[in-house]
Amino acid sequence: MSTEPEADPAQGRWIMLQLMRLGGALLTLGGLVIIGGAIAGPPVLGYGLVAFGLFEFFVMPIMMAKRWKTPDE
């Protein structure tokens, strides 16, 4: 018999959503730094990073939450 409680899948999913948002924010920040000229790089790369970062920050967590949602009966 194990006295260890079972892991709650909701906690792991919440952590994944927060990591997705953090990654999106960091990608957006990196793109803005490239666009601003603080780091050498083509501006198109900066715009691409901003676009993908915003998509990852706003859209991906919603898509993941819908996929994990318990189906209605």
N, C-alpha and C positions, 0 to 999 in steps of 0.2 A: 504494500500500500504506500502510495506516495502522498506526502502532505503538501506537496507543491501545488498551488492553484493553477488551473488551466489559463493559458494566455488568451486574452480577449482580442478577437480579430479586429474589432472596431478601433482599438488603440493603434495597431499596426497600420491600419488604413488611414487614420488621422495623421500619423507621422509621415506616411507617404505623400499625402496631400500637401502637407506643410513643406516637405522637401521639394516637391514639384514647384510650389510657389516661390521658394527661396531660389531655386535654380533659374526660374524665369526672371526673377528680379535681378540676379547676377548677370544673366545674359543681356538683359536690357541695359544695365549699367555699363557693361563692357562695350556694347554697341555705341552708347552715347559717348563714352571716352574716345572711341575710335573716330566718331563723327566730329567731336570737338578738337581732334588733332593732338591730344595728349599722348597717344600711342600711334606710331606710324602704321598705316594700313589704308587700303582703299576704302573710300566712303561707302561703296556699295556693300562691303562686308559689314560695316557698322549698321547700315540700314537693315540688312538681312538679320543680324543679331537682334536688333530692336524688335523687328516684326516677329521673329520666332520666340523671343523672350516674352513678349506680350501675349502671344498665343499660348505659350506654356503657363503663364501666370493666370490668365483669365479663363481660357477654354478647357485646357486639359484636366484641371481638377473637377470641373463639372462633368466632363465625359467619364472620368474614372468613377465619380460618385454614382452616376446613373448606372454604370455597369455593375457596381457592387450592391446596388439597392436590392432589397428583398422584393421579389415579385408579389404583386397584389393577388389575392385569391378571390 
